[in-house]
Amino acid sequence: MSLKRIFLAVAVFSLWLFAGVASAANYTLWVNGRGGGGVIGDYTSFTYWGPASTNAGINKKAVNWDGYNSIASQNGTIRDALDCFCTGNNWCYIATHSAGDLMMGYTLANYGGSARVKKNAVANSSGQCGDADGTTQVGWNIKWVRAASGAAGGSELSDVGSWAVSEPLVQDLKTTTARAMYNHNDTHNVWFYMYAGAKGAWYSGILPGQDDSAVAYHSTGGVAGSAGQALCNPADWFCNDLTLGTAVNEGGSVKWGYHSVAFRDDAEAFNHYANSNWEGIVSVVRAAMVSNAI
């Protein structure tokens, strides 16, 4: 082969390599909880969270589902988003709120090892993206999940019917139901970092231990077991402590595999609700996404 042909081949390969690198991107996906509000399929619709102009991580996308129907029936919209932005050369950081944690845990446990067609990150009005090159991969490219008031362990408000019992999602959020819905330890090696709020309300007696007025520490702290239990801040002498990180809790309870408590609301300053303005415990997770989802 002549030097000219060698040079041309090298140049073509370099351009191909550069194009491949240039197409790689990181995305920040926000998965809502109960109530919904954003337009399903519109990844720019941040109605549930707050102003779309607010910084909330690199290339942020709102992964909207209706927040009313069952986790299983709504899960396809989550898989569409993960296929769109978390396959091929692209990687995702994921933030969830409340039942969005249950949704993500369910997704990874049931589909995290499935074959996914690599997509081009260009979505249509239904929230589905075109194929990138026709090839597949196993699962998704997810760096980690940060859960604001994670409800993967359910809530006693659902158990006693304080929420509208006619909602299919409320049935899923019963503590025993949520905890038996899937293998919470099976995250396909994706870490869930838990953010537990503790600014309860007048009806907090329904919720065991510390709570954010909607979900108790046993769930927001990613604590394993078939039912909820009372866990608190260290200042509470009459309740076992929820520990930070992956450490065993006071009293011997443990977290699910690949779950770590990143924030425990010792000052009891953050409640459950975003109020469509990035408020409550969501504000703490948003700050973490700004700093770490880059």
N, C-alpha and C positions, 0 to 999 in steps of 0.2 A: 504494500500500500504506500502511495506517495505521501510526502510530508503534507501536501495540500489537503489530501483526503483525511489524513490523521487529524489535522488542525480543525477541519470542518466537523468531523465526528465529535471531537472534544467540545467544540463550540455548541453543537446541537445538544449534547448531553448536559452541558452546563446550563443551558437555557431551560431544559426540561427539569433539571434539579432545582433551579431557582424558582421556576413556576410552581413546583410542588411545595416548596418551603413557603412561598409567598401566599399560597392558598390556605395555609393552616391558620386557625384563629381560635381564641378562647372566648367562651360565652358564659354569661351568668344567667341561670334560669331561676325564676321565682315561681314556686308552686303554691297556690292559695289553699285555704282551708274551707271550713263550713261557711255557707252563705254565698260564696262566689262573688260575682259582680262584674268581672272583666268579660270581654267578648271572646267567646271560645273560638280559637283558630287565629285570633289577632294577637300576635306576640308583642305588639306595641301598646296594648290596652292594659294599663296599670290601675284601673279604677279601684280594685280591691285594696291595693297597697297605699297609694297616694299619688301625688303629682309625678307624671312620667318624666319630668325634667330633673328629678332628684337623682343624684349620683347613687347608684346601687350596685356597682361592680361593672367590670368590662363587658361591653356588648350585651347589655341586660335585655332579657326577654321575659315577658309575662306568660307563663304557661297556665292558661285559664281552663278550669273545668267548673261544672255548675254548682259544686258545693252542696248538693241536695240529694242526688241519687247515689246509689251504692258505689263503693270503691271499685268493685269489679266492672260495673257497667260503664264507668267513666274512665277507666284506665287506658283505653285506647288513645285518648287525647294526650296523655302523658308520654306514651310510647312514641307517638308521632313527633313530639317535640324533641325527645331524646334522639330519635333517629335523625331528625333534621340537623341538630347542632352538635351532637356528641358522637359522631362516627367519622370514619376516614382519618383525616389529619387534624380534625377539630376536637377540642376538649371542653368540658363543662365544669363549672362550679355551680352548685345547686343550693338554693335557700328554700326552706319550706316554712309554713305556718300551720300550727294546729293539726287538722286532719290531713294537711298536705304531707306531714311526716308519715302517717299511716299509708297514704297513697304511694309515697316513694319507697317505703319499706316493702310494701306489697309488690311493687313493680320489680324491684331488684331481686327479691326472693323467687318470684315466679318467672321472670323473663331475663334476668341478668346474665344467664348462661345461654341464651338463645341466639340463633343466627340473625344478624341484622344487616340489611342492605345499606351500604354506605350512601349517604345523601349529600346534596350540594349546598345545603343551608339557605336555599332560596324557597320560601314558602308561598303556597297559593292561599286563597281566601279560607280554605278549610284547615289551614295549619299543617299541610303536608308538603314535603319537599321532593324535588326530583332526584333521580338516581345520579350518583357521581360518576361511577365507572362500571357499574354492574356487578362489582364484587361484594362479598359479605365479610363480616367480622363477628366475633363472639362478644355479645353484650355491648356496652357503651363505654366511651372514654370519659369517665367521671373522676375528677380529682378528689372531691369530698362533698358531703352534704352538711349544711348548718341548719339546725332545726329550732325555730322559735316556738316555744311552748308546744313541743312535739306531743301529739295525741295518739301515737302508735300503741300506747298502753290503755287507751280508752279514757273515759271520764265518768265519774259517778253522777254527773248531771244527766247523762244519758240513761244511766241505770234507773234513776228515780223518776224519770219523765219530766225533769225541769225544762228540757228542750222539747220541741214539738215531736211527739212520738210517732207521728205519721210519716216523718221524713225517713226514707230508706237509709240515709247516711247516719241518722241518729241510732238506728238499730246496729249498724256497724261499729259505732262508737261506744257501745256498752263494753265495760271493762273486760269481761270474760270473752266476749265475741272478738274484740279487737286483738286480744292477746292470743287467741286460737286461730286467727285468720290465716296466718302464714308463719314460717319459721323466721322469727325476728333476728336470729343469729346469722342467717344466711343473707349477707349483703353483697356477696361476691367481692369481698375484700375492699369495699368502699366504706370509708369511715363516716360515721354520723357524729357530729359535734353538737351537743345539746345545750340549749339556753333556757334556763328555768326561771321564770318570773315568780314573784311572791307577794304581789300587792293584791290581796284577796278582797272579797266583798262581804256584805252583811250575811249572805247565805253560805259563806265558806265552810260552815260546820258540816255541810253535806260532803265536802271534799276532805279526805284524810290528810293530816299533816299540813305542810305548806302548799299554797296554791296561788295562781294568778287570777282567780275569780272564775276560771272555767276548767282548768286542768291542773291536777295535783302533781307534786314532785315525783311520785312513783312513775308517772308517764313522761313528764317533761325531762326527767333525768335518765330516761332509757333503762329503767330498772326491770329486770327479768322477773318471771313468776306468772302464775295462772290468774292472779287477781291483784288489785292494788293494795298498797299498804301505806302507813303513815311515815313520812320522812320529812325532815325539817332542816332549818339552818342551825349552825352550832350554838347560837344564842338561846335556842329553845331547849331547856333542860328536860322537858317531859316528852321528847320525841327523838328517835334516832336520826342522826345526821345523814343527809345526802352528801357524799364526798365528791370532790372534784376529780377530773380525769377518769381513769378506769378503775380506781381503787374500790375495794369492797366497802360498802356502806356500813356505818355503825349498826350493829345488830346482826350483820352477816349477809344481808342481801347483796346481790351482784348486778352489774349492768349486763345487757345483752352484748354479745360479741361485736366488736368494731363500733361500739358506742362509748363516747367519752363526754363527760360534763365539762364544757368549756366555760360556762357562766352560771353561777348560783347567786340569786338575788338576795344577798345577805342584808341589804338595806331595805328590802321590801318596797322597792321604788317602781317596779314595772308590772303593769297588769297585762291581761291577755290581748287587748284590742288595739288594732292598727288604726281604726277610725278613719280609714282612707286618707291618712296623713303620715304614714310611716311611724306611728306612735307605739307605746307600750313596749313589750319585749321585742317586737319587730325592729324597733329603733336600734337596739343593741346588736341584732344580727346584721342590720343594714350597715352599721359602722364597721363590723367585722368584714363584710363583703367588700366594702370600699378599700379597706386596708389589705385584704388578702386575695380577692378575686381580680387579679391583674393580668 
